[in-house]
Amino acid sequence: MWCAYDGWRLQLVIGVQRQPFYARAWAEAQGHVVGDDPRRREQLAVIFETSA
């Protein structure tokens, strides 16, 4: 809610890896990871993302 109040349009992204199994969800704003490792998209296969 804070981000929306400040005018940020966030996108929810979920990524996984197979061996060993690992899943993670993170937020992105204008193509940049918010509050997490900026390399998250490179490290995991994206299986779901909401529209911005």
N, CA and C atoms as an extended XYZ file, in Angstrom:
156
Properties=species:S:1:pos:R:3:atomname:S:1:resname:S:1:resid:I:1 pbc="F F F"
N         0.817       -1.188        0.000 N   MET     1
C         0.000        0.000        0.000 CA  MET     1
C         0.865        1.258        0.000 C   MET     1
N         1.971        1.207        0.707 N   TRP     2
C         2.838        2.391        0.753 CA  TRP     2
C         3.351        2.748       -0.630 C   TRP     2
N         3.729        1.744       -1.384 N   CYS     3
C         4.252        1.992       -2.730 CA  CYS     3
C         3.171        2.578       -3.630 C   CYS     3
N         1.967        2.040       -3.571 N   ALA     4
C         0.861        2.564       -4.376 CA  ALA     4
C         0.548        4.003       -3.979 C   ALA     4
N         0.604        4.300       -2.699 N   TYR     5
C         0.352        5.648       -2.213 CA  TYR     5
C         1.377        6.637       -2.779 C   TYR     5
N         2.626        6.154       -2.937 N   ASP     6
C         3.686        6.997       -3.490 CA  ASP     6
C         3.719        6.985       -5.013 C   ASP     6
N         2.795        6.258       -5.653 N   GLY     7
C         2.698        6.253       -7.097 CA  GLY     7
C         3.498        5.169       -7.799 C   GLY     7
N         4.041        4.219       -7.066 N   TRP     8
C         4.792        3.115       -7.672 CA  TRP     8
C         3.826        2.057       -8.168 C   TRP     8
N         4.021        1.579       -9.392 N   ARG     9
C         3.224        0.471       -9.937 CA  ARG     9
C         4.081       -0.780       -9.826 C   ARG     9
N         3.766       -1.603       -8.846 N   LEU    10
C         4.550       -2.809       -8.587 CA  LEU    10
C         4.023       -4.008       -9.347 C   LEU    10
N         4.910       -4.948       -9.563 N   GLN    11
C         4.604       -6.188      -10.256 CA  GLN    11
C         5.085       -7.333       -9.359 C   GLN    11
N         4.233       -8.328       -9.118 N   LEU    12
C         4.606       -9.515       -8.360 CA  LEU    12
C         5.204      -10.524       -9.327 C   LEU    12
N         6.375      -11.077       -8.965 N   VAL    13
C         7.063      -12.056       -9.809 CA  VAL    13
C         7.386      -13.274       -8.959 C   VAL    13
N         7.178      -14.479       -9.521 N   ILE    14
C         7.503      -15.723       -8.833 CA  ILE    14
C         8.467      -16.508       -9.712 C   ILE    14
N         9.568      -16.966       -9.102 N   GLY    15
C        10.563      -17.731       -9.836 CA  GLY    15
C        10.920      -19.006       -9.097 C   GLY    15
N        11.427      -20.001       -9.839 N   VAL    16
C        11.804      -21.286       -9.246 CA  VAL    16
C        13.098      -21.792       -9.869 C   VAL    16
N        13.718      -22.747       -9.171 N   GLN    17
C        14.793      -23.549       -9.743 CA  GLN    17
C        14.500      -24.995       -9.396 C   GLN    17
N        15.044      -25.921      -10.184 N   ARG    18
C        14.719      -27.344      -10.009 CA  ARG    18
C        15.561      -28.050       -8.958 C   ARG    18
N        16.887      -28.051       -9.116 N   GLN    19
C        17.759      -28.849       -8.249 CA  GLN    19
C        18.763      -27.976       -7.535 C   GLN    19
N        18.735      -27.856       -6.255 N   PRO    20
C        17.656      -28.272       -5.375 CA  PRO    20
C        16.463      -27.332       -5.561 C   PRO    20
N        15.293      -27.842       -5.256 N   PHE    21
C        14.094      -27.030       -5.456 CA  PHE    21
C        14.159      -25.783       -4.590 C   PHE    21
N        13.836      -24.655       -5.211 N   TYR    22
C        13.821      -23.374       -4.511 CA  TYR    22
C        12.822      -22.481       -5.230 C   TYR    22
N        11.992      -21.812       -4.480 N   ALA    23
C        11.017      -20.877       -5.059 CA  ALA    23
C        11.080      -19.568       -4.290 C   ALA    23
N        10.817      -18.479       -5.005 N   ARG    24
C        10.906      -17.167       -4.383 CA  ARG    24
C         9.950      -16.226       -5.090 C   ARG    24
N         9.354      -15.338       -4.339 N   ALA    25
C         8.509      -14.277       -4.903 CA  ALA    25
C         9.152      -12.943       -4.558 C   ALA    25
N         9.052      -11.988       -5.475 N   TRP    26
C         9.600      -10.668       -5.231 CA  TRP    26
C         8.786       -9.635       -5.993 C   TRP    26
N         9.038       -8.385       -5.692 N   ALA    27
C         8.339       -7.279       -6.351 CA  ALA    27
C         9.310       -6.557       -7.272 C   ALA    27
N         8.761       -6.050       -8.358 N   GLU    28
C         9.539       -5.237       -9.292 CA  GLU    28
C         8.776       -3.958       -9.594 C   GLU    28
N         9.515       -2.887       -9.792 N   ALA    29
C         8.947       -1.601      -10.200 CA  ALA    29
C         9.750       -1.110      -11.396 C   ALA    29
N         9.096       -0.919      -12.505 N   GLN    30
C         9.715       -0.441      -13.741 CA  GLN    30
C        10.930       -1.286      -14.124 C   GLN    30
N        10.816       -2.605      -13.976 N   GLY    31
C        11.876       -3.513      -14.375 CA  GLY    31
C        13.005       -3.689      -13.382 C   GLY    31
N        12.880       -3.087      -12.203 N   HIS    32
C        13.917       -3.199      -11.179 CA  HIS    32
C        13.365       -3.939       -9.963 C   HIS    32
N        14.157       -4.876       -9.440 N   VAL    33
C        13.762       -5.635       -8.252 CA  VAL    33
C        13.740       -4.694       -7.054 C   VAL    33
N        12.686       -4.787       -6.245 N   VAL    34
C        12.521       -3.926       -5.078 CA  VAL    34
C        12.729       -4.745       -3.805 C   VAL    34
N        13.684       -4.365       -2.973 N   GLY    35
C        13.872       -4.970       -1.666 CA  GLY    35
C        14.405       -6.391       -1.679 C   GLY    35
N        15.094       -6.792       -2.741 N   ASP    36
C        15.645       -8.144       -2.837 CA  ASP    36
C        16.894       -8.070       -3.711 C   ASP    36
N        17.525       -9.211       -3.925 N   ASP    37
C        18.723       -9.285       -4.758 CA  ASP    37
C        18.392       -8.845       -6.185 C   ASP    37
N        19.077       -7.857       -6.721 N   PRO    38
C        18.755       -7.368       -8.069 CA  PRO    38
C        18.991       -8.404       -9.171 C   PRO    38
N        19.718       -9.485       -8.877 N   ARG    39
C        19.971      -10.533       -9.868 CA  ARG    39
C        18.927      -11.645       -9.819 C   ARG    39
N        17.859      -11.462       -9.059 N   ARG    40
C        16.856      -12.510       -8.838 CA  ARG    40
C        16.325      -13.077      -10.150 C   ARG    40
N        16.035      -12.234      -11.138 N   ARG    41
C        15.486      -12.691      -12.422 CA  ARG    41
C        16.484      -13.562      -13.187 C   ARG    41
N        17.767      -13.306      -13.022 N   GLU    42
C        18.802      -14.107      -13.676 CA  GLU    42
C        18.989      -15.452      -12.974 C   GLU    42
N        18.773      -15.501      -11.679 N   GLN    43
C        19.025      -16.699      -10.879 CA  GLN    43
C        17.918      -17.731      -10.987 C   GLN    43
N        16.684      -17.299      -11.227 N   LEU    44
C        15.527      -18.203      -11.192 CA  LEU    44
C        14.741      -18.122      -12.505 C   LEU    44
N        14.027      -19.198      -12.803 N   ALA    45
C        13.136      -19.214      -13.955 CA  ALA    45
C        11.796      -18.630      -13.529 C   ALA    45
N        11.388      -17.558      -14.181 N   VAL    46
C        10.123      -16.894      -13.844 CA  VAL    46
C         8.967      -17.755      -14.343 C   VAL    46
N         8.039      -18.084      -13.423 N   ILE    47
C         6.876      -18.885      -13.790 CA  ILE    47
C         5.575      -18.102      -13.732 C   ILE    47
N         5.610      -16.926      -13.103 N   PHE    48
C         4.399      -16.113      -12.995 CA  PHE    48
C         4.795      -14.665      -12.742 C   PHE    48
N         4.083      -13.745      -13.385 N   GLU    49
C         4.237      -12.325      -13.069 CA  GLU    49
C         2.937      -11.586      -13.376 C   GLU    49
N         2.610      -10.654      -12.529 N   THR    50
C         1.413       -9.861      -12.729 CA  THR    50
C         1.730       -8.709      -13.675 C   THR    50
N         0.709       -8.147      -14.258 N   SER    51
C         0.931       -6.978      -15.110 CA  SER    51
C         1.135       -5.749      -14.236 C   SER    51
N         1.902       -4.826      -14.744 N   ALA    52
C         2.219       -3.618      -13.967 CA  ALA    52
C         1.098       -2.608      -14.052 C   ALA    52
